Amino acid sequence: MTPTAGASATSSPPDRPPASPAPADQLVWRRVEGIGRTPLHLMTARIGRRHYAPHAHEEYAIGVTVAGVETMVYRGERIRSGPGDLVIVEPGETHTGGPAGDDGFTYRVFYPSVELLAEGSRAVPHFRDAVLTDPQVSGALRAAHLALSAPGDPLEGESRLLWALAALVGRHAEAAARPVGPPGRGAHVARAVTARLADAVTDPPTLHDLAADLGMSRYQVLRAFREATGMTPYAWLAQHRVARARSLLDAGRRPAEAAALVGFADQAHLTRWFRRVMGVTPGAYRNGVQDGAVLLRRH
């Protein structure tokens, strides 16, 4: 099977230095089937103005900054990445991101599952630092991204990716397993609240109900949850709904259907949150991953 380029809100892959000043945002999403049990998503983006709202991913986000400088808040610290730097965001970690200056930045990102990244390892990989400088691994990941994003031999893209991920884990991940979830003294509150919200995504409990379950006041729940996750319970629920809607769009559902199935009031409500988290509209994302789906093997 030959990888093909995906559709997006843009006309061409934006892997080139951004123009100045403040270039328009351009994002391309693709989906690769067959590398692991779950699809691997890829994103290529040139960000000129956008600053992402606080959000978290269910999978890792592993990016290579191609041009410009990105700034982000991660684990309570503001950090920057420049050309050639690797950026690692672990599952469940709330973060933001945006351009550090008027020229924007360009990057390529993989979203591998915990299972895929831990393949060949005895523990869930944990990265102490979010920004790493390793030209060899950075170059290998960028080459793998390019190979999976353009027509060519699928074995090349798969081989490059697995080698690069293994090198990244071997060189920079800690050996000890680390529970995936929000850190801090409010972690137990965040785990309880997120579990309850995830189980009732279309009919969520009130803040009063959540507080009663924990034997706390509503203000105590809000404070503890925000301390642990960097967002309110409602903001977490909205971005969790986006993640579920993304899976439905991957499967070919229309945006209006996805909005109803995950609990958004309507498609417009989904669109507002989807753009905040994913950078594109649900329709543009669906077109990209459907038209650009890559199947490496048949089982």
Sequence and secondary structure as in RCSB ss.txt:
>XXXX:A:sequence
MTPTAGASATSSPPDRPPASPAPADQLVWRRVEGIGRTPLHLMTARIGRRHYAPHAHEEYAIGVTVAGVETMVYR
GERIRSGPGDLVIVEPGETHTGGPAGDDGFTYRVFYPSVELLAEGSRAVPHFRDAVLTDPQVSGALRAAHLALSA
PGDPLEGESRLLWALAALVGRHAEAAARPVGPPGRGAHVARAVTARLADAVTDPPTLHDLAADLGMSRYQVLRAF
REATGMTPYAWLAQHRVARARSLLDAGRRPAEAAALVGFADQAHLTRWFRRVMGVTPGAYRNGVQDGAVLLRRH
>XXXX:A:secstr
        SSSS   S   SS    EEEEEEEESSSSS EEEEEEEESS  EEEE  SS EEEEEEEE EEEEET
TEEEEE TT EEEE TT  EEEEESSTT EEEEEEE  HHHHTTT SS  B S SEE  HHHHHHHHHHHHHHHS
SS HHHHHHHHHHHHHHHHHHHSBSS    S  STTHHHHHHHHHHHHHTSSS   HHHHHHHHTS HHHHHHHH
HHHHSS HHHHHHHHHHHHHHHHHHTT  HHHHHHHHT SSHHHHHHHHHHHHSS HHHHHHHHHHT EE    
